Every structure is written in structure tokens, then in C-alpha cells.
């Protein structure tokens, strides 16, 4: 079993044979968003994922069912990605996608 596109499932035969190209990225979720990670990695806050090659940020986020209002701060390799660019920003092999919920404080 591998963690794939936001779901714990076995990779499809088409992915294993290379018919559908995929790439590895690292997903980091912070604060309350760690609840959306597999239990085995919840306390490390990160998971390596296989996603379809050239997936957009939203193509990774949407299958995970992260509440839209909780996806506040999004970084790719440490660079901020504004909400209006998350559908068009494509990820590359080895990218690190980090997501934070809104932070309250005073």
C-alpha cells in the first residue's frame, strides 16, 4: 500500500506500469490539519505522496477533503502561493507542499 493522491490505497495497475505518469511530493500539514494525515505519520506532520505528474496544488488538496476555510497559508518549497494561483500552480517531482490553517492569537 502506498499513500497516493490524498488517499491510503494501493496504486492502480496503470500507475504501477507507468501508463499514467506520477511523481513524488512531500505534503506537510500543520496544527489541526494533521488530523487529515494517516495515523502513522500524524505526529511527524508530513507524508510522501504519489500524485499524477504535473498536478496542481488543488488537485492534491481536493481529494483529501480539507475544509476550504482551513486551507489558509500554502507554500511550495517555502514560497507562498496565493489562493487565486492554487488551481494553476503545478507541482514538480520532489516539491514540498506545506499547508497551515488560520492561526488565531492576540
Number of C-alpha atoms within 10 A of each C-alpha: 7 12 17 19 22 22 15 13 11 12 15 10 10 10 15 12 10 9 9 12 14 20 16 19 20 18 20 21 23 17 12 11 18 19 14 16 22 16 10 9 12 17 12 13 19 19 19 16 21 22 23 19 15 15 18 18 20 16 19 21 19 13 11 14 10 15 12 10 8 14 16 14 15 21 16 19 13 11 11 11 14 12 13 8 12 15 12 13 16 16 23 18 14 13 16 21 21 20 21 18 19 12 9 5 3 2
